[in-house]
Amino acid sequence: MLRIITAFFMHNNETGPTLLELLLQLEGDIRGRLEPIRVTPLQAGVLSFLCLHVVLP
């Protein structure tokens, strides 16, 4: 199973960056936007999850 996942992320279609490279770039962009407000990606994810799953009376 790990080989399949690795092959999926490392496949390069010769027209641009791999999916793994895009994900790492996106993660860096997200960190850069959260850093000025001193929020970690984990904290932002938890807040996003809670906002989506809040139960109102």
C-alpha positions as CSV (number, residue, x, y, z in Angstrom):
1,M,0.0,0.0,0.0
2,L,2.8,2.4,0.8
3,R,4.3,1.9,-2.6
4,I,1.1,2.9,-4.3
5,I,0.8,6.0,-2.1
6,T,4.4,6.9,-2.8
7,A,4.0,6.4,-6.5
8,F,0.9,8.6,-6.5
9,F,2.7,11.5,-4.8
10,M,5.9,11.1,-6.7
11,H,4.5,10.7,-10.2
12,N,5.6,13.5,-12.5
13,N,3.7,14.1,-15.6
14,E,6.6,16.2,-17.0
15,T,4.3,19.2,-17.4
16,G,4.7,20.7,-13.9
17,P,5.4,20.0,-10.2
18,T,4.4,16.7,-8.6
19,L,1.4,16.5,-6.3
20,L,3.7,16.3,-3.3
21,E,5.5,19.4,-4.4
22,L,2.2,21.3,-4.8
23,L,1.0,20.1,-1.3
24,L,4.3,21.3,0.3
25,Q,4.0,24.6,-1.4
26,L,0.4,25.0,-0.3
27,E,1.4,24.1,3.3
28,G,4.1,26.8,3.2
29,D,1.6,29.3,1.9
30,I,-0.9,28.5,4.7
31,R,1.8,28.7,7.3
32,G,2.9,32.1,6.0
33,R,-0.7,33.4,6.2
34,L,-1.2,32.1,9.7
35,E,2.1,33.2,11.2
36,P,1.3,37.0,11.6
37,I,-1.8,36.1,13.7
38,R,0.2,33.5,15.7
39,V,-2.0,30.5,14.8
40,T,-0.6,27.1,14.0
41,P,-2.0,25.0,11.1
42,L,-3.3,22.5,13.7
43,Q,-5.2,25.3,15.6
44,A,-6.7,26.6,12.4
45,G,-7.8,23.0,11.4
46,V,-9.4,22.5,14.8
47,L,-11.2,25.8,14.6
48,S,-12.4,25.0,11.1
49,F,-13.6,21.6,12.1
50,L,-15.5,23.0,15.1
51,C,-17.1,25.7,13.0
52,L,-18.3,23.1,10.5
53,H,-19.7,20.8,13.1
54,V,-21.2,23.1,15.6
55,V,-24.7,22.1,16.7
56,L,-27.0,25.0,17.3
57,P,-30.1,24.5,19.6
